[in-house]
Amino acid sequence: MGSIKKFSKIGVFYSGNKARLLLVLLIPLVLLAPYIAGSLFSGDTFFTGYLMNAHDQNIYYSFMKQAQDGHIRFLNLSCDIPHEREYIHTLFLLLGGISGLLNLPLWLVYLVSKYIFSVLFGFAAWAMLKKVVSGGWLTTGLLAVMLGSGFGLFGKIFSLISGIEVSGEAMSSFPGDLWMPEMTVWNSINYTPLFIWSYLLIVLIYGGIYFGEKKESFKPFLVSAGSVFLIGLSHSYDLVPIAFISFALFLLFRFFKSWPFKQRVFWGYSAYGVLFFATLLYQYYVLKTNAGFSLWAEKNVNLPPNFIVILMGFGLLSLGYVECILRVFKFKQMSLELKFMAIWLLLQTALMYSPFAFSRRFILGISVPLAVFFVLFLKRLPNTKLPPKISYTLCGLLLCITFLTPAYQVAANFGKVVIRDSRFFYSQEAYSAYSYISNNLTEEDTLLSGIKESNRALRFSSAPVSAGSTQQTPEDVRNKVEVLFSQAGGELDNFVQNRGISHILCNKSEHKAFLNKNKGFLSKNDVVFENDLYIVYEVM
C-alpha cells in the first residue's frame, strides 16, 4: 500500500507540474545545445568542449587531468616554481576521478556535469521559490532565476556599431552579463560547471539552515555542512558572503522564532561551523604557505565595476531591487522567507563593494534573490488599474526581455561551432602535438612555449608549463617568455638553464622568428615530435 501511495503522489505531482519539470530539464539542454553540436560535428578538428574563455578553462582541465591520473592533491602546473602537492579542489577531483574510473573523455564528463548540476539547481530553486510564490508565478520565478539576464545584447550591438570590443579596459564599461558569467545562472551553465555547482551548493546551504530551523532538526544542517565543505574546497571566494548571510539567517530565526533553540539545532550549527572553519583554515594555509599557490592568491585582485554596470548587467531584473527596498520599509510585515531573501540580496550586494581584493567574485548568487523580487514586482502589475489583458501581457513582455541575452549567446555559440572557431576547435596538427605532450611528459619535466601555446598545452600536460596562465605564473617569467617568442629577443639558453626547461613546444607558423633566432641552440637538442605545424624539442 505504501508504494502505491508513493506512486500516486508522484503521478499527482507530475500532472500538476509538467510545465515546470520541462523547464528544469530543457532549459539547460537548450543552453548546452551548441556544446553538444560542437562535439558531434567537429569534423577533422578537436573540439575543446568550451566556447568561451578558453584561458581559465584550460586551468580547470589541468586540475581534472591530475585527478584523472589518480592524484587527490594538485600541483599548480601553470608555473615552474617547485612546490608540494597540497591543493584540493572537490569539483575537479570529482570530475577527473569519474573520468579516470570510467575511462571517459574529460570533455564529456565536463559537459554532462554542467547539465546535471543545472537540473539539480533547478529543483533546488523550485523548492525555494515555493516558499514565496505559487501557481503561474512559480513558473515565472523558475524562468526568471534560470534565464533572467540584463542588457548584454544591447551592449553587444553597440560594440558592433562602434567598433569598441568587449575586452581589455573597455570591457568594464559594458553590461556585466556580457563579461561576468557568474553574474547570472544561465551564463554559469553556459560557462563552466564550477559556477553552476557553486549556485547549487549556495541554495543547499541556505535551504539546509532554513529547514533545520523550521523543523528543529539536525538532518537538514548536514546538507548545509556538506555543501559548505564542498564549496569551501572548490570556490572558496563564496565563503565570505556565506559567512555573513548564514549568520544573518541565524539571527533572523532568533529574533522572529525563538532565542533558546533546541539542542538538535545547536548541534546542527556546530557541525556546519566546524566544516566551514576547517575549509577556511585549509585554504588559508595552502594559499599562504605553498609557493605554487601563494602567487595565485597574491595576483588574484578582482574588483567590481561601477554599480551602474551591475544594474545594466541585471537589466530589468534590477526592478527586484526596487521591490525589495519597498518591502523592507514594512519589514515586520514580511514573511520570514522574504525577510531572508531581502537580507541575502542587500547584504551580498553591499559585500561586493567591501575592501576584499576579490570582492567582484561575491556577485555569484545575487541573481537568485533578485529574480525572486523581480517576480514579486511583476505580481504588482495585475493589481494596478490596467486591464488584465494589458497587465499580464506587460508581465510577459518584461520577462521575455530578460531572455534576450541568453538567446543571443546560444545563437553566437552555434555560430562558433559552424565556423569551427580556432580558439575552441584545434587542428589535427595541434591536437597531435598536445597529445604527444600528454602522453610523454611527466611532472618531473618542464615545458616552454609561447604565451598562447603554453595555456593550450596546460590542458594536456602532466608537466609544469613555464607560462601557463595570466594569474598563476610569475609576471617576470611571463614577460621573459613574451620577449623570447613574440619579439624573438632574450637569451633562450640562459632561460632554459635557469628555469630547468626539459621540452620546448613551437608553432612553426607563429614562432618563425623565435625558431630562426635560436636555430643554433635548438639544433643541439633532439626533435622528439614534428608535423607540418608543430615541433617539440627535448633539451639535452
N, C-alpha and C positions, 0 to 999 in steps of 0.2 A: 504493500500500500504506500509506503514511504517513497519508493522510487516512482510510482505512478503520479503521486502528488508533485514530486520534483519536476517530472516531465511536463505536467500540466502547467506548472508555474513558468517553465521555460517557454512553453507554447504561447501562454498569455503575454509574457514579456516580449517575445518575438513579434507577435501580431500587433502589439501596440507601439513597437519601436523600430519597425522596418526601416523607415527613412533614416533614423539616427544611426542604426547599425551600418547601413550602406555608406553613410557619410564617414564614419570612423574607419571603415575598411577601404573605401575607394579614394578618399582624398589623398592619402599617402601614395597610393598606386598611381594616381594622375601626376602628382608632383615628381615621382620617380620614373615615370614612363620614358623620358629621354635617356636615362641611365640604362634602362632595360634595352631600349633601341640601340644604344651605343655598344652594348655587349653582344647583341645579336647581329648587328650589321657593321662590324668594324672592318670587314673586308680583309685586305692584306696588311692591315695595321694592328698595333697592340693598343687596346682601349685601357686607359689607366683606371677607370672606374669612377672618375670625378670630372666635373665640368666647370669648376670654379676654384680659384685659389690653390693651384697645384703646389705651391711652395709649402704651406703648412701641412697639407695632406701627405706630402712625401715624408714629413717628420713622423706623422701618425703611423704611416706604413712601416717606417723604420722600427718603431716600438713593436708593432704587431709581428714583424718578421722575427724579431728576437724571441717573442713568445712562441711563435710557430716553430722555432728551432729548439724550444724546450726551456728557455730561460724564464724565471719568475721575476727576477730583478733586472732592471735595464741599465744599459750604458747610454750616454748621450753621444751618438755616433756622428753628430753634426760638427764635432771638433776633434782635434787630435791630442787634446790635453789628457794625460794619463789620469785615470780615476777608477774608483771601485764600482762594481755593480751594486747599487743601493736603491735606485728609484723604482717604485712600484706604481703601476697605473692599472687600476682594476678593469677598466673597459678594454684597453688594448691587450691586457693579459687574457681576458675572456675571449676576445675575437681571435687573437693569434693562436690561443690554445685550442679553440674549436677548429680552426683551420688546420693545425698540426695533427690533432687527434683524428679528424675525419678525412684528412688529405684533400681538403677543398681549397681552391684558389682564394687568396686573401680578398681580391676584389669582390668575389661572390659573397663571402661572409660579411664584408663591409656593407654591401648593398642590401642584403637580406636583413641585417641588423637594423638598418635605418627604417625599414618597413615595420619590423616587429616592435621596435621602441615607439614608433609613431602610433601604431594601433593601441599599444598599451597606454600611451599618454592620452589618446582619445577617450578610452574608457575611464581613466583616472579623472580627466577633465569633466567628463559626463557626470560622474559621481559627485564631483564638487559643485557643478552647476545646478544639480537637482536641489541643492540646499537653498538656492536663491531664486530660481525661475522654474517654470513648468510649462507643459504644453508646447505650443509652437515657439514660444520664446526660448525654450530649452534647445530646440533645434537651431534657432537663430544664434544662440550662445555658442553652440558647438562650431558653427560656421565661422563666427567671429574669432573664436580662440584659435582655430586651426588654419584659417585662411586670411584673417584680417591683416591688413598692411596699410602703408601710407602712400605718399605721393611720389614714390620712386620712379614710376613710369613717366610722369611729367618731367622729373629731373633728367631722365634718360633722353627724352625728346629734346629738352633744352640743350643737353650735351651734344646731340647730333646736329642741331641747328647752329649752335655757337662754335662748335669745334673744340670745346673745352672737355677734356677727358675726365672721367670719374677715377682719378688716380693722383698720387702724389699729394702735394699740399692742397690742391683744389678739391680733393675728394671730400674733405670735411665740410665743404660748403653745400654739398648735395644732400637730399633727404637720406636719413640714416638707413632706411630699409634697403637702399641700393648697395651699401658697403659694410653694414654691420649685420651679418647673418644671424647672430644670436639675438637680435632685437625682436624677431618675430618667430612664431612656431613654424610657419610654412617654410621659411628660409633656413631654419635649423634643420628641418627634414631634408631640404634640398642640398645643404652643405655637407654635413658630417654627422655620423651617429653620436659623436661626443656631445653635441649641443642638445639634440632631442632626448638623449639619455639623461642629461642634466635637468631638462624640463620635467621629465617623468619623475626623477628622484625628488625634485623640489616639491612637486604636488604630493608625492607619497609621504614626504617628511611632515608637511603641514597637516595633511589628512590624517596621518597616524596620531599626531598630537591631539587634533580635534576630536577624533573618535575615542581616543584613550580617555580624554577628559569627560566627554559626554557620557560614555558608558562606564566610567570609573573602572577601566580595565587595563591590565598590564599588556595584553597581546598587541593592541594597535601601536603601542610605543615601540615594540620590537620592530615593526615595519619602519618607523621613523629612525630607530637606531641603526638598523641595517642599511637604510638608504643614506644616512649621513656618513656612514663608514665608506660606502661605495663612492659617493660624490667627493668626499674628502680626499680620496686617493685617486681621483680622476680629473676633477675640475675644482681644485681647492679654492679658487677665487670666490666661489659661491659660499664658502663657509662664513665669510664676513656678513653679508646680508642675512644668511640663515640664522646666525647667532642673534642678531638684533630682532629679527621677526619672530623667532621661536620664543625669545624672552617676552616680547610683546604679547604673544598668544598666551603665554603662561599668566601674565598679569591680567589679561582680559578675563580669563576664567576666574581668577581670584577675586576681581572686583565685581563681576556680574554673575558669579555662580556661588562659590564658597571658598573662603580662605583656608580653613582647616581641611585639606584634601586627604583622601583615603590613602592607606599605605600602598595599595596597588599602583596608584598614580605616582606616589613618591618614588617607588622602585622603577617605574617606567621612565620618569625623568632622569633617574640616576643612571640607568643603562644607556639612555640617549646621551647624557652628558659625558660619560666615560668614553664612549666611542667617538664622540665629537672631539674631545680634547686629545685623545690618542692619535687621531689622524692629523690634527692640527700640529701637535708637537713633532710627529714624524716628518711632516712636510717641512716644518721649520728647520729641523735638524739636517735633513738632506740638502735643502737649498742653501743652508748656511755653511755646511762643512764639506760637502762633496765638490771638488774642483770642477767637475764636468757640468754640474747643475747650478752652482752658485753664480756663475757667469750669466746663465739664463735668467735667474732672479734679478740680478743687477740691471740687466738690459731691458727688463720687462716693464717699461714705462708706457702706460696706455691710458691716456686721459680722455675724458668725454668731450665732444664738441659743444658748441653753443646749444642751449636748450631749444632754441628755435629749430635747429636741425633735427633734434629728437622729436619735437612735435610734428615736423614735416614728415619724418620717418614713420610716425604712427598715423599721420593723416587724420581721417575722420574718427579713428579710434580715440583720438585725443579729446573728443567730446566726453569720453569717460572721465577725464579729469574734472570737467565742469560738473558732471553728475555727482561725482564723489564729493567734491567740495560743498555742493549744495546740500547733500545729505549729512555731511559732517556737522553742519550748523545745528542739526537735530540729532546729535549723536546718540542721546539716550533712547530715542525712539527707534533707532535702527536695530535690526535683528543682530544677534551675536555673530552670525556668519558675515553679515555685511560690515559690521564693525571691524572684524578681522581683515576683510578684503580691503577696506579703506586704509587700515594701518599698513598692510602689506604694500599697497600701491604708493602711498605718500612717503612712507619711511624708506622704501627701496629707491624711489626717485631721488630723495634727498641724499642717500648714501652714495649715489652715482657722482655727486659733486663734493664728496668728502676728500680729505687730504691723501688718501691712499694713492700710490703711484699707478695702480692698475684699476682705478675706480670705474673706468669705462666698462669693464667686464661685468659690473653689477647690473647692467641693463638686462641680462638674461633672467627672465621670469616676470618682468614688469608687464609684459603684454597680456598675461593671464588675467590678473585682476582688472586691468584696464579694459579688456574686452568685455568683462562682466558688467562693468559700469556703463560701457557703451551701449550694451543691450538694454540696460535699465533706462538709459536716456531715450532709446528708441521707443520704449514702452510708454513714455510720456506722450508721444505724438498722437496715438488714438484717443487720448483723453483731452485733446485740445478741441477747439471749435471747428476744426477742419472736418469735412465729411469723411466717413470711414474709408471709402474707396481711395480718396486722395491721401489720407494719413498713412494707410497701410502700403500704398504704392510708394510713398516717400520713404517709408522704412526700408522697403525692398531696394529702392534705388541707392540709398545711403549705404546699405550693407554691400551691395554689388560693387560700389565704387572702391570699397576696401579690398576687393578681389583683383583689381586691375594689375597691380604689380606682380603678384604671383602668376597671373595668366601670361603676362609679358615674359616673365623669366622662364616659364615652361616652353614657350614658343622659341625664345632665344636659345635655350638649351638644345631643342630639336635642331635649330639652325647649326649649332656647333657640331652636332652629330652628322648632319647632312654633308657639311663641308669637310668633316673629319679634321677639326681644328688641331693643328700640330702641337698645341700646348697640352692636349689631352689624349691625342692619338699618336703613338710613336711609330716610326717606320720600322720595318723588319730589321734594317741595319742597326738602328739604335737599340731595339729590343735584344738583338743578338749580343751586342756589346754589354748591355746591362746584365744579361743572363750569364755571360762569362764571369762578370764581377760577382754575381750572386752565387755562382757555383764554385768559384775558385779562391776568393779572398776570405780570410778569417779575421777575427778581432785582433790578431797579432800583426796584421798588415795595416798600412795607412794609404789611402787613396788621394791623389791630387788630380784636379781637373779645373776647368773654368767655372765661373760662378753658377751659370745656368746648369751646366752638366753635373756639377757637384751635387746640387739639390736633387736633380733627377736620379743620379746614381745612388743617393742616400736611401731611396725607397727599396733598392735591391741589395744593398751592400751589408755584409756582416762585419766589414772593416770600418774603422773611423774614416770620415771624409773631412779633409782639412778645412774646407769652407762650405759646409753643407747647408748652412742656414743663416738668415739675417740676424736673428736674436740669440742663437746658441753657439755662434762662432766668435772668437775674439776679433775686435774691429781691426786691429793691426794685421792680423792674418788675412782677413778678407781683403783688405786694401792691397796687401802684397800679391795675393792671388790675382786680383783685378789688374795690377800692373803687369804681372807675368803674362797673362793670357790676352787681355784686351788691348794692352799697349805694347806688348812684346818688349817689355823692359825688365829691369831687375836681374838678379843673378840666380838662375834656376838651380845650379849645383849647390850654392850655399843654402838656399831654401830647403832643398831636398835633404841635405845633411842635417840641418838644424831641426827640421820637423819630423825626421825619421820616416820619410816617404818611401813606400815599397813599390807602389804602382802609379803610373800616370796614364790617365784616360784623355784622349784627344779627339775632338771632332775635326776631321780633316778640312771641312769647309769653313767652319767658324774660327779655327785656330791656326790658319795658314801662317800668319806672321810669327806666332809662337813656335811652330814647327821649323820654320826657316831659320829663325834667330838661334834656336837651340839645337840645330842639326848635329853639331859636333858632340855635345853632351849626350843627346838621345841615342846617337849611333853606338855609344859604348854600352848600351843596355839592351836587353833582349826584348824583341817583339813577341809577345805571348798571345796576342789576338789581333787580327786585322780583317777588315772588309772594305767595301768601297767608300764608306763614310767615316769609319772609326778605327782607331788604332790604340792598343793598350801596351805600354812598356812595363817590364819588370825591372826595377832598379837593381843593378849589380853592385 
